[in-house]
Amino acid sequence: MKGIFFSFLVLAAPLFAQEYIPPKEPGVAAKLEQWKDWKFGLMVHWGPYSQWGVVESWSLCPEDEDWSQRKGPSAANYFEYKKAYEALQNTFNPVKFDPALWAVAAKAAGMKYVVFTTKHHDGFCMFDTATTKYKITDPATPYSKNANANIAKAVFDTFRSKGFGIGAYFSKPDWHSENYWWPYFPPLNRRANYNLAKYPERWSAFVNYTHQQIKELATNYGKIDILWLDGGWTRAPREDINIAGLAQIARGQQPDMLIVDREVHNAFEDYRTPEQKVPESALPYPWETCMTMGDSWSYVPGDKYKSTAELIHLLCKIVSRGGNFLLNIGPGPDGDFDPIAYSRLKEIGQWMSVNGEAIHGSRHLELEKNTDSQLLFTKGKAGAVYAILLQDEKNPALPDKITVPQKIFGKKPSASLLGTKGQLKTQAAPNGDLVITVPENARKNPPCSHAWVFKLN
């Protein structure tokens, strides 16, 4: 991920006003509609850097940001640090890696797709590639001797077998490649460190290298639904990666693949990806909030995880505003999630087992901004409207009545509380709003915690 660069966001703000270009290919458009149904997905940032518990890749970048400071051996000397960082390949042996554990937990949580980091900006490939030795399957990597050494393939195959959509995160910049950061010059920032116009053959070699890796992923890893491209600064005109040619290679093997050239608002950004934030209202294009379960994208010892209530509230807010929620977990150096992450997924799953029909396959309900920030709405494909009441930490009890604005429903709707039996008593308020009475037994024994869903037919 790009990390938290406020300066970059300020510079990029005008770009977000650019018009969204919907996909023209019928298969891609159909895939986009399917993706909108999924609503909730798992993202995984992982690599050898997990051994140090440092921010993924970014401590290699010579930009003075508080969140990407170097830690660990040789931190005081950049070149010694980079050498030690890249030598993490020689000790990376995540013997507890078992993608089935992740997939089972994600499925129980109600997640429908996974996006896995096949390569982050540091250039280490978590897949088998013929283009470099800086990869998980190279003999220099201890884990290369494991039956699951091709980690990306193991993740994709396992999640696909359990019905998940498959997404491949891929960094366009590659700080290990001598054709991106040429060793002749020191890197100055996140960009290529030489004059591309002066050395076009070097940049051409990098573009070919990148395209070859994309071809490998699109050819050798089964059905891939999403190619999630990161590193938005690598784009025309300054760092022209030939995105049209890249897309042609990918879709030559996977015709209906969604391509997310994130932060580059062109014909190859099939949906947009606000990072670590939730828009205040619905957006006029397909979108997905990508966000960490903890504070960090990658594994950090003692990371502070969001509470179950916060995660459920985030999911409800995002979906009610028409987006998808891509929730990231960073595995540790042993290859497994923190027990807290598993606990959060389990508890989200308990809520989803009661209320999932208000999330999966739903759509944003067009209405003026609701004045009650605790009451959200989605609409099911069969026409039902779902009113989602977020639990108030200061007043956590299920109220005896809720009021739904008249513009939400048709004539004389029936109402029920998901997770309970029978219909609820309703009556019209003087202004035409619908007042739903919650029976005492439901208030004393609510069907779930954190948020309650009322279904209006």
C-alpha positions as a Markdown table, in Angstrom:
| # | Residue | x | y | z |
|---|---|---|---|---|
| 1 | Met | 0.0 | 0.0 | 0.0 |
| 2 | Lys | 1.1 | 3.6 | -0.3 |
| 3 | Gly | 1.1 | 4.2 | 3.4 |
| 4 | Ile | -0.3 | 7.4 | 4.9 |
| 5 | Phe | 1.2 | 10.1 | 2.8 |
| 6 | Phe | -0.9 | 13.2 | 3.5 |
| 7 | Ser | 1.2 | 15.2 | 1.1 |
| 8 | Phe | 0.5 | 12.7 | -1.7 |
| 9 | Leu | -3.2 | 12.8 | -1.0 |
| 10 | Val | -3.3 | 16.5 | -1.2 |
| 11 | Leu | -1.5 | 16.4 | -4.5 |
| 12 | Ala | -3.7 | 13.6 | -5.8 |
| 13 | Ala | -7.0 | 15.3 | -4.7 |
| 14 | Pro | -7.8 | 16.9 | -8.1 |
| 15 | Leu | -7.4 | 13.5 | -9.8 |
| 16 | Phe | -10.3 | 12.1 | -7.8 |
| 17 | Ala | -12.6 | 14.5 | -9.6 |
| 18 | Gln | -11.8 | 12.8 | -12.9 |
| 19 | Glu | -14.7 | 11.0 | -14.5 |
| 20 | Tyr | -15.0 | 7.3 | -13.9 |
| 21 | Ile | -14.8 | 5.2 | -17.1 |
| 22 | Pro | -17.0 | 2.1 | -16.8 |
| 23 | Pro | -15.7 | -1.1 | -18.4 |
| 24 | Lys | -16.9 | -1.6 | -22.0 |
| 25 | Glu | -16.3 | -5.4 | -22.2 |
| 26 | Pro | -19.5 | -7.3 | -21.4 |
| 27 | Gly | -17.7 | -9.9 | -19.4 |
| 28 | Val | -15.8 | -7.4 | -17.3 |
| 29 | Ala | -19.0 | -5.4 | -16.7 |
| 30 | Ala | -20.7 | -8.6 | -15.6 |
| 31 | Lys | -17.8 | -9.4 | -13.3 |
| 32 | Leu | -18.1 | -6.0 | -11.8 |
| 33 | Glu | -21.7 | -6.6 | -10.9 |
| 34 | Gln | -20.7 | -9.9 | -9.3 |
| 35 | Trp | -18.0 | -8.1 | -7.3 |
| 36 | Lys | -20.6 | -5.6 | -6.1 |
| 37 | Asp | -22.6 | -8.5 | -4.6 |
| 38 | Trp | -19.6 | -9.8 | -2.6 |
| 39 | Lys | -19.4 | -6.7 | -0.4 |
| 40 | Phe | -16.8 | -8.1 | 2.1 |
| 41 | Gly | -13.3 | -9.3 | 1.3 |
| 42 | Leu | -10.0 | -10.3 | 2.9 |
| 43 | Met | -6.7 | -8.6 | 2.0 |
| 44 | Val | -3.4 | -10.0 | 3.1 |
| 45 | His | -0.1 | -8.1 | 3.2 |
| 46 | Trp | 2.8 | -10.5 | 3.8 |
| 47 | Gly | 6.4 | -11.0 | 3.0 |
| 48 | Pro | 9.9 | -11.5 | 4.5 |
| 49 | Tyr | 9.7 | -8.1 | 6.2 |
| 50 | Ser | 7.3 | -9.7 | 8.7 |
| 51 | Gln | 10.4 | -11.1 | 10.4 |
| 52 | Trp | 11.4 | -7.6 | 11.5 |
| 53 | Gly | 7.8 | -6.4 | 12.2 |
| 54 | Val | 8.5 | -3.3 | 10.0 |
| 55 | Val | 6.1 | -1.5 | 7.6 |
| 56 | Glu | 6.0 | -3.4 | 4.4 |
| 57 | Ser | 8.6 | -2.2 | 1.9 |
| 58 | Trp | 8.4 | 1.4 | 2.8 |
| 59 | Ser | 11.4 | 1.5 | 5.2 |
| 60 | Leu | 13.5 | 1.0 | 2.0 |
| 61 | Cys | 12.1 | 4.3 | 0.6 |
| 62 | Pro | 14.4 | 7.3 | 1.2 |
| 63 | Glu | 11.5 | 9.6 | 2.1 |
| 64 | Asp | 11.5 | 11.0 | 5.6 |
| 65 | Glu | 8.1 | 9.9 | 6.9 |
| 66 | Asp | 7.4 | 9.1 | 10.5 |
| 67 | Trp | 5.5 | 5.9 | 9.7 |
| 68 | Ser | 8.2 | 4.4 | 7.5 |
| 69 | Gln | 11.3 | 4.9 | 9.6 |
| 70 | Arg | 14.0 | 2.2 | 9.5 |
| 71 | Lys | 14.1 | -0.3 | 12.3 |
| 72 | Gly | 16.3 | -3.2 | 13.1 |
| 73 | Pro | 19.9 | -4.0 | 12.0 |
| 74 | Ser | 21.9 | -1.3 | 10.3 |
| 75 | Ala | 19.1 | 1.2 | 10.5 |
| 76 | Ala | 21.6 | 4.1 | 10.8 |
| 77 | Asn | 23.1 | 3.3 | 7.4 |
| 78 | Tyr | 20.7 | 3.2 | 4.4 |
| 79 | Phe | 22.8 | 1.0 | 2.1 |
| 80 | Glu | 23.6 | -1.5 | 4.9 |
| 81 | Tyr | 20.0 | -1.5 | 5.9 |
| 82 | Lys | 18.8 | -2.3 | 2.3 |
| 83 | Lys | 21.3 | -5.1 | 2.1 |
| 84 | Ala | 20.1 | -6.6 | 5.4 |
| 85 | Tyr | 16.5 | -6.1 | 4.4 |
| 86 | Glu | 16.9 | -8.0 | 1.2 |
| 87 | Ala | 18.8 | -10.7 | 3.1 |
| 88 | Leu | 15.6 | -11.5 | 5.0 |
| 89 | Gln | 14.9 | -13.8 | 2.0 |
| 90 | Asn | 17.6 | -16.1 | 3.4 |
| 91 | Thr | 15.7 | -16.6 | 6.7 |
| 92 | Phe | 12.1 | -16.5 | 5.6 |
| 93 | Asn | 10.6 | -19.8 | 6.7 |
| 94 | Pro | 6.9 | -19.5 | 7.7 |
| 95 | Val | 6.3 | -23.1 | 8.7 |
| 96 | Lys | 2.9 | -22.4 | 10.2 |
| 97 | Phe | 1.5 | -21.1 | 6.9 |
| 98 | Asp | -1.8 | -23.0 | 6.2 |
| 99 | Pro | -4.1 | -21.1 | 3.8 |
| 100 | Ala | -7.0 | -23.4 | 4.8 |
| 101 | Leu | -7.0 | -21.8 | 8.2 |
| 102 | Trp | -7.3 | -18.3 | 6.7 |
| 103 | Ala | -10.0 | -19.4 | 4.2 |
| 104 | Val | -12.2 | -21.2 | 6.8 |
| 105 | Ala | -12.0 | -18.2 | 9.1 |
| 106 | Ala | -12.7 | -15.7 | 6.3 |
| 107 | Lys | -15.6 | -17.8 | 5.0 |
| 108 | Ala | -17.2 | -18.0 | 8.4 |
| 109 | Ala | -16.9 | -14.2 | 8.7 |
| 110 | Gly | -19.0 | -13.8 | 5.5 |
| 111 | Met | -16.1 | -12.7 | 3.3 |
| 112 | Lys | -16.5 | -13.5 | -0.4 |
| 113 | Tyr | -13.2 | -12.6 | -2.0 |
| 114 | Val | -9.5 | -12.4 | -1.2 |
| 115 | Val | -6.8 | -10.1 | -2.4 |
| 116 | Phe | -3.3 | -11.4 | -1.8 |
| 117 | Thr | 0.0 | -9.5 | -2.2 |
| 118 | Thr | 1.9 | -11.4 | -4.9 |
| 119 | Lys | 4.6 | -8.7 | -4.9 |
| 120 | His | 4.9 | -5.5 | -2.9 |
| 121 | His | 7.1 | -2.5 | -3.7 |
| 122 | Asp | 10.2 | -4.2 | -2.3 |
| 123 | Gly | 10.1 | -6.6 | -5.3 |
| 124 | Phe | 10.0 | -9.9 | -3.4 |
| 125 | Cys | 7.7 | -12.3 | -5.3 |
| 126 | Met | 5.4 | -14.4 | -3.2 |
| 127 | Phe | 4.9 | -16.5 | -6.3 |
| 128 | Asp | 7.1 | -18.6 | -8.6 |
| 129 | Thr | 8.5 | -16.5 | -11.4 |
| 130 | Ala | 11.2 | -17.0 | -14.1 |
| 131 | Thr | 12.1 | -13.3 | -14.0 |
| 132 | Thr | 14.0 | -13.0 | -10.7 |
| 133 | Lys | 15.6 | -15.0 | -7.9 |
| 134 | Tyr | 14.2 | -12.7 | -5.3 |
| 135 | Lys | 11.2 | -14.9 | -4.7 |
| 136 | Ile | 9.7 | -17.3 | -2.3 |
| 137 | Thr | 10.5 | -20.4 | -4.4 |
| 138 | Asp | 14.2 | -19.6 | -4.9 |
| 139 | Pro | 16.6 | -22.1 | -3.1 |
| 140 | Ala | 18.0 | -19.2 | -1.2 |
| 141 | Thr | 14.6 | -19.0 | 0.6 |
| 142 | Pro | 14.4 | -21.7 | 3.3 |
| 143 | Tyr | 10.6 | -22.1 | 2.7 |
| 144 | Ser | 11.3 | -23.1 | -0.9 |
| 145 | Lys | 11.6 | -26.7 | 0.3 |
| 146 | Asn | 8.1 | -26.7 | 1.6 |
| 147 | Ala | 5.2 | -28.3 | -0.4 |
| 148 | Asn | 3.4 | -25.0 | -0.2 |
| 149 | Ala | 6.4 | -22.9 | -1.3 |
| 150 | Asn | 4.5 | -21.2 | -4.1 |
| 151 | Ile | 2.5 | -19.3 | -1.5 |
| 152 | Ala | 0.4 | -17.2 | -3.9 |
| 153 | Lys | -0.7 | -20.4 | -5.7 |
| 154 | Ala | -1.5 | -22.1 | -2.4 |
| 155 | Val | -3.6 | -19.1 | -1.3 |
| 156 | Phe | -5.5 | -18.8 | -4.6 |
| 157 | Asp | -6.2 | -22.5 | -5.0 |
| 158 | Thr | -7.4 | -22.9 | -1.4 |
| 159 | Phe | -9.6 | -19.9 | -1.4 |
| 160 | Arg | -11.0 | -20.7 | -4.8 |
| 161 | Ser | -11.9 | -24.2 | -3.7 |
| 162 | Lys | -14.1 | -22.6 | -1.0 |
| 163 | Gly | -15.9 | -20.4 | -3.5 |
| 164 | Phe | -14.0 | -17.1 | -3.0 |
| 165 | Gly | -13.3 | -14.6 | -5.7 |
| 166 | Ile | -9.6 | -14.3 | -6.3 |
| 167 | Gly | -7.6 | -11.1 | -6.4 |
| 168 | Ala | -3.9 | -10.6 | -7.1 |
| 169 | Tyr | -2.3 | -7.5 | -5.5 |
| 170 | Phe | 0.7 | -6.5 | -7.6 |
| 171 | Ser | 3.1 | -3.6 | -7.2 |
| 172 | Lys | 4.0 | -1.8 | -10.5 |
| 173 | Pro | 7.1 | -0.2 | -9.0 |
| 174 | Asp | 9.8 | -2.7 | -8.0 |
| 175 | Trp | 12.6 | -1.4 | -5.8 |
| 176 | His | 14.7 | -4.6 | -6.1 |
| 177 | Ser | 14.8 | -4.4 | -9.9 |
| 178 | Glu | 18.0 | -2.9 | -11.2 |
| 179 | Asn | 15.9 | -1.4 | -14.0 |
| 180 | Tyr | 13.7 | 0.5 | -11.6 |
| 181 | Trp | 16.3 | 1.5 | -8.9 |
| 182 | Trp | 19.5 | 1.3 | -11.0 |
| 183 | Pro | 22.4 | 0.6 | -8.6 |
| 184 | Tyr | 24.5 | 3.1 | -10.5 |
| 185 | Phe | 22.5 | 5.9 | -8.7 |
| 186 | Pro | 21.2 | 6.0 | -5.1 |
| 187 | Pro | 17.4 | 6.1 | -4.8 |
| 188 | Leu | 16.0 | 9.6 | -4.0 |
| 189 | Asn | 12.4 | 8.8 | -3.4 |
| 190 | Arg | 9.8 | 6.1 | -4.4 |
| 191 | Arg | 10.3 | 6.7 | -8.1 |
| 192 | Ala | 12.7 | 5.3 | -10.6 |
| 193 | Asn | 16.1 | 6.8 | -9.8 |
| 194 | Tyr | 17.3 | 7.6 | -13.3 |
| 195 | Asn | 16.3 | 9.7 | -16.3 |
| 196 | Leu | 14.0 | 7.5 | -18.3 |
| 197 | Ala | 14.2 | 9.6 | -21.4 |
| 198 | Lys | 18.0 | 9.4 | -21.3 |
| 199 | Tyr | 18.1 | 5.6 | -20.7 |
| 200 | Pro | 15.0 | 4.4 | -22.5 |
| 201 | Glu | 16.4 | 0.9 | -23.0 |
| 202 | Arg | 16.6 | 0.4 | -19.2 |
| 203 | Trp | 13.0 | 1.5 | -18.7 |
| 204 | Ser | 11.9 | -0.7 | -21.6 |
| 205 | Ala | 13.5 | -3.7 | -19.9 |
| 206 | Phe | 11.6 | -2.9 | -16.7 |
| 207 | Val | 8.3 | -2.7 | -18.6 |
| 208 | Asn | 9.0 | -6.0 | -20.2 |
| 209 | Tyr | 9.9 | -7.5 | -16.8 |
| 210 | Thr | 6.6 | -6.3 | -15.3 |
| 211 | His | 4.6 | -7.5 | -18.3 |
| 212 | Gln | 6.2 | -10.9 | -18.0 |
| 213 | Gln | 5.3 | -11.2 | -14.4 |
| 214 | Ile | 1.7 | -10.3 | -15.1 |
| 215 | Lys | 1.6 | -12.9 | -17.9 |
| 216 | Glu | 2.8 | -15.5 | -15.4 |
| 217 | Leu | 0.2 | -14.6 | -12.9 |
| 218 | Ala | -2.6 | -14.6 | -15.5 |
| 219 | Thr | -1.5 | -17.9 | -17.0 |
| 220 | Asn | -0.3 | -20.1 | -14.2 |
| 221 | Tyr | -2.5 | -19.4 | -11.3 |
| 222 | Gly | -6.0 | -20.5 | -12.3 |
| 223 | Lys | -9.0 | -18.1 | -12.5 |
| 224 | Ile | -8.2 | -14.7 | -11.2 |
| 225 | Asp | -11.1 | -12.2 | -10.8 |
| 226 | Ile | -9.2 | -9.1 | -9.8 |
| 227 | Leu | -5.8 | -7.7 | -10.8 |
| 228 | Trp | -5.2 | -5.1 | -8.0 |
| 229 | Leu | -2.4 | -2.8 | -9.2 |
| 230 | Asp | -0.7 | -0.6 | -6.6 |
| 231 | Gly | 2.0 | 2.1 | -6.9 |
| 232 | Gly | -0.1 | 4.8 | -8.6 |
| 233 | Trp | 3.0 | 7.0 | -9.2 |
| 234 | Thr | 4.2 | 4.5 | -11.8 |
| 235 | Arg | 2.1 | 5.7 | -14.7 |
| 236 | Ala | 2.3 | 7.8 | -17.9 |
| 237 | Pro | 3.8 | 10.2 | -18.7 |
| 238 | Arg | 6.7 | 10.0 | -16.2 |
| 239 | Glu | 6.8 | 6.2 | -15.7 |
| 240 | Asp | 4.8 | 4.8 | -18.5 |
| 241 | Ile | 4.3 | 1.2 | -17.7 |
| 242 | Asn | 2.2 | 0.7 | -20.9 |
| 243 | Ile | -1.0 | -0.1 | -18.9 |
| 244 | Ala | -2.9 | -0.9 | -22.1 |
| 245 | Gly | -0.4 | -3.5 | -23.1 |
| 246 | Leu | -0.4 | -4.9 | -19.6 |
| 247 | Ala | -4.2 | -5.2 | -19.5 |
| 248 | Gln | -4.1 | -6.9 | -23.0 |
| 249 | Ile | -1.7 | -9.5 | -21.6 |
| 250 | Ala | -3.8 | -10.1 | -18.5 |
| 251 | Arg | -7.1 | -10.2 | -20.3 |
| 252 | Gly | -5.7 | -12.3 | -23.1 |
| 253 | Gln | -5.6 | -15.1 | -20.5 |
| 254 | Gln | -8.5 | -13.9 | -18.2 |
| 255 | Pro | -11.0 | -12.0 | -20.4 |
| 256 | Asp | -13.4 | -10.9 | -17.7 |
| 257 | Met | -10.7 | -9.9 | -15.1 |
| 258 | Leu | -11.3 | -6.7 | -13.2 |
| 259 | Ile | -8.3 | -4.4 | -13.4 |
| 260 | Val | -7.8 | -1.8 | -10.6 |
| 261 | Asp | -5.0 | 0.5 | -11.7 |
| 262 | Arg | -5.6 | 2.3 | -8.4 |
| 263 | Glu | -5.3 | 6.1 | -8.2 |
| 264 | Val | -4.8 | 6.3 | -11.9 |
| 265 | His | -8.2 | 7.4 | -13.2 |
| 266 | Asn | -8.2 | 5.8 | -16.6 |
| 267 | Ala | -10.0 | 3.0 | -18.5 |
| 268 | Phe | -8.2 | 0.4 | -16.4 |
| 269 | Glu | -9.5 | 1.4 | -13.0 |
| 270 | Asp | -12.7 | -0.7 | -13.0 |
| 271 | Tyr | -13.4 | 0.4 | -9.4 |
| 272 | Arg | -11.8 | 2.9 | -7.0 |
| 273 | Thr | -10.2 | 2.2 | -3.7 |
| 274 | Pro | -10.3 | 4.8 | -0.9 |
| 275 | Glu | -7.6 | 3.8 | 1.6 |
| 276 | Gln | -8.1 | 3.7 | 5.4 |
| 277 | Lys | -11.2 | 5.9 | 5.1 |
| 278 | Val | -14.9 | 5.7 | 4.5 |
| 279 | Pro | -16.6 | 8.3 | 2.3 |
| 280 | Glu | -19.2 | 10.4 | 4.0 |
| 281 | Ser | -21.8 | 9.4 | 1.5 |
| 282 | Ala | -22.3 | 7.3 | -1.6 |
| 283 | Leu | -19.9 | 7.8 | -4.5 |
| 284 | Pro | -20.9 | 8.0 | -8.2 |
| 285 | Tyr | -18.8 | 5.0 | -9.2 |
| 286 | Pro | -17.9 | 1.5 | -7.9 |
| 287 | Trp | -15.7 | 1.6 | -4.9 |
| 288 | Glu | -14.0 | -0.4 | -2.2 |
| 289 | Thr | -12.6 | 0.8 | 1.1 |
| 290 | Cys | -9.3 | -1.0 | 1.8 |
| 291 | Met | -8.5 | -0.8 | 5.5 |
| 292 | Thr | -6.4 | -2.6 | 8.1 |
| 293 | Met | -7.9 | -4.6 | 11.0 |
| 294 | Gly | -5.0 | -3.3 | 13.1 |
| 295 | Asp | -3.0 | -0.1 | 12.7 |
| 296 | Ser | -0.5 | -1.6 | 10.2 |
| 297 | Trp | -0.9 | -3.3 | 6.8 |
| 298 | Ser | 1.8 | -5.8 | 7.7 |
| 299 | Tyr | 2.6 | -7.7 | 10.8 |
| 300 | Val | 3.7 | -5.6 | 13.8 |
| 301 | Pro | 4.2 | -7.1 | 17.2 |
| 302 | Gly | 1.5 | -6.0 | 19.6 |
| 303 | Asp | -0.5 | -4.3 | 16.9 |
| 304 | Lys | -3.7 | -2.6 | 18.1 |
| 305 | Tyr | -6.7 | -4.3 | 16.5 |
| 306 | Lys | -10.1 | -2.6 | 15.9 |
| 307 | Ser | -12.9 | -3.9 | 18.0 |
| 308 | Thr | -15.6 | -6.2 | 16.6 |
| 309 | Ala | -18.2 | -3.5 | 17.1 |
| 310 | Glu | -16.0 | -1.0 | 15.1 |
| 311 | Leu | -15.5 | -3.5 | 12.3 |
| 312 | Ile | -19.2 | -4.3 | 12.0 |
| 313 | His | -20.1 | -0.7 | 12.0 |
| 314 | Leu | -17.5 | 0.0 | 9.3 |
| 315 | Leu | -18.9 | -2.8 | 7.2 |
| 316 | Cys | -22.5 | -1.5 | 7.6 |
| 317 | Lys | -21.5 | 2.1 | 6.8 |
| 318 | Ile | -19.5 | 1.1 | 3.7 |
| 319 | Val | -22.2 | -1.2 | 2.3 |
| 320 | Ser | -25.0 | 1.3 | 3.0 |
| 321 | Arg | -23.0 | 3.9 | 1.0 |
| 322 | Gly | -22.6 | 1.5 | -2.0 |
| 323 | Gly | -19.1 | 0.2 | -1.4 |
| 324 | Asn | -17.3 | -3.0 | -0.6 |
| 325 | Phe | -15.1 | -3.5 | 2.5 |
| 326 | Leu | -11.7 | -5.1 | 1.9 |
| 327 | Leu | -10.3 | -5.8 | 5.4 |
| 328 | Asn | -6.5 | -6.4 | 5.7 |
| 329 | Ile | -4.8 | -8.8 | 8.1 |
| 330 | Gly | -1.0 | -9.1 | 8.2 |
| 331 | Pro | 0.3 | -12.6 | 9.0 |
| 332 | Gly | 3.3 | -13.0 | 11.3 |
| 333 | Pro | 6.7 | -14.4 | 10.3 |
| 334 | Asp | 5.5 | -17.9 | 11.1 |
| 335 | Gly | 2.8 | -17.6 | 8.5 |
| 336 | Asp | -0.3 | -17.4 | 10.7 |
| 337 | Phe | -2.7 | -14.7 | 11.8 |
| 338 | Asp | -2.7 | -13.3 | 15.3 |
| 339 | Pro | -5.3 | -15.1 | 17.5 |
| 340 | Ile | -7.0 | -11.7 | 17.9 |
| 341 | Ala | -7.6 | -11.6 | 14.2 |
| 342 | Tyr | -9.2 | -15.0 | 14.2 |
| 343 | Ser | -11.4 | -13.9 | 17.2 |
| 344 | Arg | -12.5 | -10.8 | 15.3 |
| 345 | Leu | -13.4 | -12.9 | 12.2 |
| 346 | Lys | -15.4 | -15.3 | 14.3 |
| 347 | Glu | -17.4 | -12.6 | 16.0 |
| 348 | Ile | -18.1 | -10.8 | 12.7 |
| 349 | Gly | -19.3 | -14.2 | 11.3 |
| 350 | Gln | -21.7 | -14.6 | 14.2 |
| 351 | Trp | -23.2 | -11.2 | 13.3 |
| 352 | Met | -23.3 | -12.0 | 9.6 |
| 353 | Ser | -25.0 | -15.4 | 10.2 |
| 354 | Val | -28.0 | -13.4 | 11.5 |
| 355 | Asn | -27.8 | -10.3 | 9.3 |
| 356 | Gly | -25.9 | -11.3 | 6.1 |
| 357 | Glu | -28.8 | -10.8 | 3.8 |
| 358 | Ala | -28.7 | -7.1 | 4.5 |
| 359 | Ile | -25.1 | -7.1 | 3.3 |
| 360 | His | -24.5 | -9.6 | 0.5 |
| 361 | Gly | -26.0 | -8.8 | -2.8 |
| 362 | Ser | -27.4 | -5.6 | -1.5 |
| 363 | Arg | -27.3 | -2.1 | -3.1 |
| 364 | His | -27.1 | 1.4 | -1.9 |
| 365 | Leu | -30.5 | 3.0 | -1.3 |
| 366 | Glu | -30.8 | 6.3 | -3.0 |
| 367 | Leu | -32.0 | 8.9 | -0.5 |
| 368 | Glu | -31.1 | 12.2 | 1.0 |
| 369 | Lys | -28.6 | 12.1 | 3.8 |
| 370 | Asn | -30.2 | 10.5 | 6.8 |
| 371 | Thr | -30.1 | 12.7 | 9.9 |
| 372 | Asp | -29.8 | 9.6 | 12.2 |
| 373 | Ser | -26.2 | 8.5 | 11.8 |
| 374 | Gln | -27.0 | 5.4 | 13.7 |
| 375 | Leu | -29.6 | 4.2 | 11.2 |
| 376 | Leu | -28.4 | 3.0 | 7.8 |
| 377 | Phe | -30.2 | 1.4 | 4.9 |
| 378 | Thr | -29.6 | -1.1 | 2.1 |
| 379 | Lys | -31.8 | -2.6 | -0.5 |
| 380 | Gly | -32.0 | -6.3 | -1.5 |
| 381 | Lys | -32.4 | -7.5 | -5.0 |
| 382 | Ala | -35.8 | -8.9 | -4.2 |
| 383 | Gly | -37.0 | -5.5 | -3.2 |
| 384 | Ala | -36.7 | -5.7 | 0.6 |
| 385 | Val | -35.3 | -2.7 | 2.4 |
| 386 | Tyr | -33.0 | -3.2 | 5.4 |
| 387 | Ala | -32.8 | -0.7 | 8.2 |
| 388 | Ile | -29.5 | -1.2 | 10.1 |
| 389 | Leu | -29.5 | 0.3 | 13.6 |
| 390 | Leu | -25.9 | 0.6 | 14.9 |
| 391 | Gln | -25.6 | -0.1 | 18.6 |
| 392 | Asp | -24.8 | 3.0 | 20.6 |
| 393 | Glu | -21.9 | 2.4 | 23.1 |
| 394 | Lys | -23.4 | 5.0 | 25.5 |
| 395 | Asn | -26.9 | 3.6 | 25.3 |
| 396 | Pro | -26.4 | -0.1 | 24.2 |
| 397 | Ala | -29.9 | -1.4 | 24.7 |
| 398 | Leu | -32.1 | -2.2 | 21.8 |
| 399 | Pro | -34.8 | 0.6 | 21.8 |
| 400 | Asp | -38.5 | -0.1 | 22.1 |
| 401 | Lys | -39.2 | 1.8 | 18.9 |
| 402 | Ile | -37.4 | 2.9 | 15.8 |
| 403 | Thr | -38.7 | 5.4 | 13.2 |
| 404 | Val | -38.0 | 4.8 | 9.5 |
| 405 | Pro | -38.4 | 7.8 | 7.1 |
| 406 | Gln | -41.5 | 7.5 | 4.8 |
| 407 | Lys | -39.3 | 7.8 | 1.7 |
| 408 | Ile | -37.7 | 4.5 | 2.5 |
| 409 | Phe | -40.7 | 2.2 | 2.1 |
| 410 | Gly | -43.7 | 1.6 | -0.1 |
| 411 | Lys | -47.3 | 1.4 | 1.1 |
| 412 | Lys | -48.0 | -0.5 | 4.3 |
| 413 | Pro | -44.8 | -2.5 | 4.6 |
| 414 | Ser | -44.4 | -5.4 | 7.0 |
| 415 | Ala | -41.5 | -5.3 | 9.4 |
| 416 | Ser | -39.4 | -7.9 | 11.1 |
| 417 | Leu | -36.2 | -8.1 | 13.1 |
| 418 | Leu | -33.6 | -10.4 | 11.6 |
| 419 | Gly | -32.8 | -13.2 | 14.0 |
| 420 | Thr | -36.3 | -13.2 | 15.6 |
| 421 | Lys | -39.6 | -14.8 | 14.5 |
| 422 | Gly | -42.8 | -13.1 | 13.5 |
| 423 | Gln | -43.8 | -9.7 | 12.4 |
| 424 | Leu | -43.3 | -6.5 | 14.4 |
| 425 | Lys | -46.0 | -4.0 | 15.1 |
| 426 | Thr | -45.9 | -0.9 | 12.9 |
| 427 | Gln | -47.9 | 2.3 | 12.8 |
| 428 | Ala | -47.7 | 5.5 | 10.8 |
| 429 | Ala | -46.5 | 8.7 | 12.5 |
| 430 | Pro | -48.4 | 12.0 | 11.8 |
| 431 | Asn | -45.7 | 12.9 | 9.2 |
| 432 | Gly | -46.0 | 9.6 | 7.4 |
| 433 | Asp | -42.9 | 8.0 | 8.8 |
| 434 | Leu | -43.1 | 4.4 | 9.9 |
| 435 | Val | -42.8 | 3.6 | 13.7 |
| 436 | Ile | -41.7 | 0.1 | 14.4 |
| 437 | Thr | -42.3 | -1.3 | 17.9 |
| 438 | Val | -39.7 | -3.8 | 19.2 |
| 439 | Pro | -41.3 | -6.3 | 21.6 |
| 440 | Glu | -39.9 | -6.7 | 25.1 |
| 441 | Asn | -38.6 | -10.2 | 24.6 |
| 442 | Ala | -36.5 | -9.1 | 21.7 |
| 443 | Arg | -35.1 | -6.2 | 23.8 |
| 444 | Lys | -34.3 | -8.4 | 26.7 |
| 445 | Asn | -32.8 | -11.1 | 24.4 |
| 446 | Pro | -31.6 | -9.4 | 21.3 |
| 447 | Pro | -30.6 | -11.6 | 18.3 |
| 448 | Cys | -27.1 | -10.2 | 18.1 |
| 449 | Ser | -24.8 | -7.5 | 19.3 |
| 450 | His | -23.3 | -4.4 | 17.7 |
| 451 | Ala | -26.0 | -3.7 | 15.1 |
| 452 | Trp | -29.6 | -4.8 | 14.5 |
| 453 | Val | -31.3 | -5.2 | 11.2 |
| 454 | Phe | -35.0 | -4.5 | 10.5 |
| 455 | Lys | -36.4 | -5.9 | 7.3 |
| 456 | Leu | -39.2 | -4.1 | 5.5 |
| 457 | Asn | -41.1 | -5.8 | 2.8 |
